[in-house]
Amino acid sequence: MTTLQNRDRIRTTHVGSLPRPARLLDAMKAKFDGVPIDGSGYAQRVREAVRDMVQRQIATGIDIVTDGEMSKSGFFAYVAERLSGFEPRPDRKFKLFAAEIAAFPEYYEQYFRQAMLGGAVTPVVPLACVGPVTYQGIAALQADLANLRAALAEHPQVEAFVPATAPSGVGFNEYYRSEEEYLFAVADAMQTEYLAIVDAGFSLQIDDPFIVDVFCDPELDAEMQRRRADLYVEVINHGLRGIPAERVRFHTCFGINHGPRIHEAAMADVIEHMLRVNASAYSFEGANPRHEHEYRLWDDHKLPAGKVLIPGVITHASNIVEHPELIAERLLRYAQRVGRENVIAGADCGFSSQACYHPEIDPKVVWAKFEALRDGARLASAALW
C-alpha cells in the first residue's frame, strides 16, 4: 500500500494554484513594470502569502496542501524564470482551442481579452526555444521549497505537494532538429526541479493539460494524436527517471475555464496514456458537466494496484459552490469502482493559474468550495467506513 492510499477516510487535496493576495499582486506587477522594489521585501511578501495559504488550507480541512503557487505570476513567466534557451514571441498567437474558438469566436475574443489571458498581472506571451535548454531556476526553486517547509513547521504531520510543468507544455521549438529532441532536452532540464522537490520531502505533481490538447488538435489525425500522446508520456517518464512512482502525482485537465467547452477531448482517449505515466496518483476533471459522466470509464478500465485517483469533485469552471451531498455522491461513484482506499477528493484544476486581480473564481468562493469539499469527503467517508 502506498502512503497516498486512504486508511480510514477519504482525504482531500486540490490541484495547486490559488488566488494571490492583493499585496503580493501589487509587488508582482511593480517587479514586472520595472519599478524599483526592495528584493528582501518582495521575498517576505511571498513568504507571508505562502504561510497564510498553507494555514488556511489546513484550517479549512485540506489534507494534502501546497503553497498555492504564490511565487508564480503565471505559467509562462515561471518557465522563463526556470529554463534558459527561450525568448518571448509577443507577435505570435497562442494556438489554443481552435475548434472552440471557431464555433464561438465572439465569446472567446472577449474571454481571452478580459479573463484568461488579458486579466493577468503580467502579460502572457508565447516562448520560443532559441538555444540549448538548461535549468537556471535553482535559487527560485529553493526559495519555494524553503517557504513551504517553513509554513509547515508547526504542522509536521501534514502532507504537501509541489506542482511542476510537464516538458510538453514548455514553449515551442526553433532550435532543436526535431520536436522529439527538443522535448527530451526539456525533460532533462526539468528533472533538476523534479528531483529537488522530492529530495525536499514533498510529493511532486506533474501538470500536463497538453496531453489532452493532443486529442482535439484538428491538424492531427487519430493515429498522429496517439503517437504524439505516446511521445508526451515517454518524455514525462524520462524526466521522472530515478524518482519512485509513489512520490509522484500526475494532473491533467481540459484547459479552458469558463466556456462552452463543446470541442474537447474525451477522457476515453486519454485514460490509457495517463495510466502509463510513472505516478502513483492521477488527478483529472470529474466535476465539470462536460466530463462528469466519465466516471463510468472505470467500469472498464482497471486501476493498477497501488495507484490512486484524485477526481475533481469541485470545479474551477463555475462560481457555484457544490453541495456536500453532491460531492459525496461523486466520490462514492469512484469508490464503488476502484475501492475506497484509492480515491482522494480533489478539484478539476487550479483556481488561479495566472496571477490576477480579478480571478474567474472569487477568492471567497474558492474557500467555500474547499469547505464543501471537506464536508462532502466526510459524508462519503461515513458511508464507506
C-alpha positions in Angstrom: 0.0 0.0 0.0 1.4 3.4 -0.9 1.3 6.3 1.5 -1.2 8.1 -0.8 -3.9 5.4 -0.2 -6.6 6.1 2.4 -6.8 4.1 5.6 -9.9 5.2 7.4 -11.4 8.1 5.4 -11.3 9.9 2.1 -8.8 12.6 2.2 -8.9 16.0 0.4 -6.5 17.9 -1.8 -6.6 20.2 -4.8 -4.5 21.0 -7.9 -2.3 23.8 -6.8 -2.8 27.4 -7.8 -4.8 29.7 -5.5 -5.7 33.4 -5.8 -2.8 35.6 -4.8 -3.4 38.4 -2.2 -3.6 41.9 -3.4 -0.4 43.0 -1.6 1.6 40.3 -3.4 -0.1 41.1 -6.8 1.0 44.7 -6.4 4.6 43.6 -5.8 4.5 41.3 -8.8 3.2 44.0 -11.1 5.7 46.5 -9.9 8.5 44.0 -10.4 7.4 43.3 -14.0 6.9 47.0 -14.8 10.5 47.7 -13.7 9.5 49.8 -10.7 12.4 49.6 -8.2 11.4 47.3 -5.3 13.1 46.0 -2.2 14.2 42.5 -3.1 14.1 41.3 0.5 10.7 42.9 1.0 9.3 41.2 -2.1 10.6 37.8 -0.8 9.0 38.5 2.5 5.6 39.1 0.8 5.9 35.8 -0.9 6.8 34.0 2.4 3.9 35.6 4.2 1.5 34.6 1.4 2.7 31.0 1.4 2.3 30.8 5.2 -1.2 32.3 5.1 -2.3 30.0 2.3 -0.9 26.8 3.9 -2.5 27.7 7.3 -5.8 28.4 5.7 -5.8 25.2 3.7 -5.2 23.2 6.9 -7.8 25.1 8.8 -10.3 24.6 6.0 -9.8 20.8 6.1 -7.5 20.2 3.1 -5.3 17.2 4.0 -2.7 17.4 1.2 -1.7 21.0 0.8 0.6 23.1 -1.4 2.0 26.7 -1.5 -0.8 27.9 -3.8 1.9 28.8 -6.3 2.2 32.2 -4.6 5.6 32.9 -6.2 4.5 32.3 -9.7 2.9 35.2 -11.6 1.9 32.8 -14.4 2.8 29.7 -16.3 5.0 31.3 -19.0 6.7 33.6 -16.5 7.6 30.5 -14.4 9.0 28.7 -17.5 11.1 31.7 -18.5 12.4 32.0 -14.9 13.3 28.4 -14.5 14.7 27.5 -18.0 17.3 29.1 -20.2 17.2 29.0 -24.0 13.8 30.8 -24.5 12.8 34.1 -25.9 9.4 35.8 -25.8 7.4 36.0 -29.0 4.8 38.7 -28.4 3.7 38.7 -32.1 3.0 35.0 -32.2 -0.6 34.0 -31.3 -1.3 31.1 -29.0 -2.6 28.0 -30.7 -5.5 27.5 -28.2 -8.7 25.5 -28.6 -9.1 26.0 -32.3 -12.4 24.2 -32.7 -13.9 26.0 -29.7 -12.8 29.4 -31.0 -14.2 28.7 -34.5 -17.5 27.7 -33.0 -17.8 30.6 -30.6 -15.5 33.4 -31.9 -17.2 36.3 -30.2 -17.3 34.7 -26.8 -13.6 33.7 -26.9 -12.4 37.0 -28.2 -14.0 38.7 -25.1 -12.9 35.8 -22.8 -9.2 35.9 -23.7 -9.2 39.7 -23.6 -10.8 40.1 -20.2 -10.1 36.9 -18.3 -7.9 34.0 -19.3 -5.0 36.0 -20.9 -5.9 39.6 -20.6 -6.6 39.6 -16.9 -3.2 38.6 -15.7 -0.9 40.8 -13.7 1.9 40.1 -16.2 1.4 39.6 -20.0 1.0 36.0 -21.2 3.4 35.7 -24.1 4.4 32.6 -26.1 8.0 31.4 -25.6 10.3 30.2 -28.4 13.2 27.9 -27.7 16.2 29.5 -29.5 19.1 27.8 -27.8 20.1 24.8 -25.6 17.6 24.3 -22.8 19.2 24.2 -19.3 17.8 24.6 -15.8 18.6 28.1 -14.3 15.9 28.3 -11.6 17.7 26.7 -8.6 17.5 29.9 -6.4 13.8 30.4 -7.2 13.0 26.7 -6.6 14.9 26.6 -3.3 13.1 29.7 -2.1 9.8 28.0 -3.0 10.7 24.8 -1.1 12.0 26.7 1.9 8.9 28.8 2.1 6.7 25.7 2.0 8.8 23.9 4.6 8.6 27.0 6.9 4.9 27.2 6.5 4.6 23.6 7.6 6.9 23.8 10.5 4.1 23.8 13.0 2.2 21.0 11.1 4.8 18.2 10.6 2.0 15.7 10.1 0.5 17.5 7.1 1.4 16.1 3.6 2.3 18.6 0.9 2.9 18.6 -2.8 4.6 20.9 -5.3 3.5 21.3 -8.9 5.9 21.4 -11.8 5.2 21.6 -15.5 5.4 18.7 -17.9 8.0 19.0 -20.7 5.3 19.1 -23.4 4.0 22.5 -22.3 7.2 24.5 -22.4 7.1 26.9 -25.4 7.7 25.9 -29.0 10.9 24.7 -30.8 13.0 26.9 -33.1 16.4 25.4 -32.2 16.5 21.6 -32.0 16.5 19.4 -35.1 13.2 17.7 -34.1 10.3 18.0 -31.7 11.4 14.8 -30.1 14.9 16.0 -29.5 13.5 19.3 -28.1 11.1 17.6 -25.7 13.8 15.3 -24.3 16.1 18.3 -23.7 13.3 20.0 -21.8 12.7 16.8 -19.7 16.4 16.6 -18.9 16.4 20.2 -17.7 13.1 19.9 -15.7 14.5 16.8 -14.0 16.5 19.1 -11.8 13.3 20.6 -10.5 11.6 17.3 -10.1 14.4 15.7 -8.1 14.8 18.8 -5.9 11.1 18.7 -4.9 11.2 15.0 -4.0 14.5 15.4 -2.2 12.9 18.2 -0.1 10.4 15.7 1.2 7.4 16.8 -0.8 5.3 15.0 -3.4 5.9 16.1 -7.0 2.9 16.9 -9.1 3.4 16.9 -12.9 1.0 19.4 -14.5 0.1 18.3 -18.1 -3.0 19.7 -19.7 -1.1 19.4 -23.0 -1.6 15.6 -23.4 -5.4 16.2 -23.5 -5.0 19.0 -26.1 -3.5 16.5 -28.5 -6.8 14.7 -28.9 -8.7 17.8 -30.1 -5.9 19.1 -32.4 -7.6 19.4 -35.8 -4.2 19.2 -37.5 -3.6 15.6 -36.3 -5.5 12.5 -37.4 -6.3 9.8 -34.8 -3.1 7.9 -35.3 -1.0 11.0 -35.1 -2.8 12.0 -31.9 -2.0 8.7 -30.3 1.7 8.8 -31.4 2.0 12.4 -30.0 0.4 11.4 -26.7 2.8 8.4 -26.5 5.7 10.7 -27.0 4.5 13.0 -24.3 4.2 10.1 -21.8 7.7 8.9 -22.8 9.1 12.3 -22.3 7.5 12.7 -18.8 8.8 9.3 -17.7 12.3 10.3 -19.0 12.2 13.4 -16.7 10.9 11.2 -13.8 13.7 8.6 -14.1 15.1 7.7 -10.8 12.1 9.1 -8.9 9.9 6.5 -7.1 6.3 6.5 -8.5 4.9 6.8 -5.0 6.4 10.3 -4.8 4.7 11.5 -8.0 1.1 12.6 -8.8 0.0 13.5 -12.3 -2.5 16.1 -13.2 -4.3 16.7 -16.5 -7.3 18.7 -17.4 -9.1 20.2 -20.4 -7.6 23.7 -20.1 -10.5 26.1 -20.6 -12.1 27.6 -17.6 -15.4 29.3 -18.2 -16.6 28.5 -21.7 -19.0 26.3 -23.7 -16.3 23.5 -23.9 -18.1 21.5 -26.6 -15.0 20.8 -28.6 -12.9 19.0 -26.0 -11.2 15.6 -25.9 -12.9 12.7 -24.4 -11.3 11.2 -21.3 -11.7 7.8 -23.0 -9.0 8.9 -25.5 -6.6 10.0 -22.7 -7.1 7.4 -19.9 -4.6 4.7 -21.2 -1.9 7.3 -21.8 -2.4 8.8 -18.4 -2.1 5.5 -16.6 1.3 4.9 -18.3 2.8 7.9 -16.6 5.1 6.7 -13.8 3.0 8.2 -11.0 1.0 6.8 -8.1 -1.9 9.2 -8.3 -3.8 10.6 -11.2 -5.7 13.9 -10.9 -8.3 14.9 -13.6 -11.5 16.7 -14.2 -14.6 15.0 -12.9 -16.9 17.8 -11.7 -17.4 19.9 -14.8 -20.6 19.0 -16.5 -18.9 18.2 -19.9 -17.0 15.4 -18.2 -18.8 14.3 -15.0 -20.3 11.3 -16.7 -16.9 9.9 -17.5 -16.6 8.2 -14.1 -18.2 5.2 -15.9 -14.9 4.7 -17.7 -13.7 2.9 -14.5 -16.2 0.2 -15.1 -14.0 -1.0 -18.0 -10.5 0.3 -17.1 -8.8 -1.4 -14.1 -6.8 0.9 -11.8 -3.4 -0.7 -11.4 -2.5 -2.0 -8.0 -1.1 0.7 -5.7 -2.5 3.6 -7.7 -4.9 6.3 -6.5 -7.4 8.5 -8.3 -7.8 12.2 -7.5 -11.0 13.0 -9.4 -12.2 16.6 -9.5 -15.4 16.8 -7.4 -15.4 20.6 -7.3 -14.8 22.6 -10.4 -12.7 25.7 -11.3 -15.2 26.5 -14.1 -18.1 27.9 -12.1 -18.6 30.1 -9.1 -21.4 27.9 -7.9 -20.4 26.1 -4.7 -21.1 22.4 -5.0 -23.4 20.9 -2.3 -21.5 18.5 0.0 -24.1 15.8 -0.7 -23.3 16.0 -4.4 -19.6 15.9 -3.7 -20.1 12.8 -1.6 -22.2 11.2 -4.4 -19.4 11.9 -6.8 -16.8 10.3 -4.5 -19.0 7.3 -3.9 -19.2 6.6 -7.7 -15.4 6.4 -7.9 -15.0 4.4 -4.6 -17.5 1.8 -5.8 -15.4 1.3 -8.9 -11.8 1.5 -7.7 -12.1 1.0 -3.9 -12.5 3.4 -1.1 -8.8 3.4 -0.3 -8.0 4.6 -3.8 -10.0 7.8 -4.0 -8.8 11.2 -2.8 -11.2 14.2 -3.2 -9.8 16.8 -5.5 -10.5 19.8 -7.8 -10.8 19.9 -11.5 -7.9 22.4 -11.9 -6.2 25.3 -10.2 -8.2 28.4 -9.2 -5.7 31.0 -10.4 -3.3 29.6 -13.0 -2.4 33.2 -13.8 -1.9 35.8 -11.1 -4.9 38.1 -11.5 -6.5 41.0 -9.5 -9.9 39.6 -10.6 -9.6 35.8 -10.9 -12.6 34.0 -12.5 -13.4 32.3 -9.3 -13.8 34.8 -6.5 -11.3 34.0 -3.6 -14.1 33.7 -1.1 -15.8 31.2 -3.3 -12.6 29.1 -3.5 -12.6 28.7 0.2 -16.3 28.0 0.3 -15.7 25.3 -2.3 -12.9 23.8 -0.1 -15.3 23.7 2.9 -17.8 21.9 0.8 -15.0 19.5 -0.4 -14.2 18.8 3.2 -17.8 18.2 4.2 -18.5 16.1 1.2 -15.5 13.9 1.9 -16.7 13.4 5.4 -20.1 12.3 4.2 -18.6 9.9 1.7 -16.3 8.5 4.4 -19.2 7.9 6.8 -20.9 5.9 4.1 -17.8 3.9 3.2 -16.3 3.2 6.6 
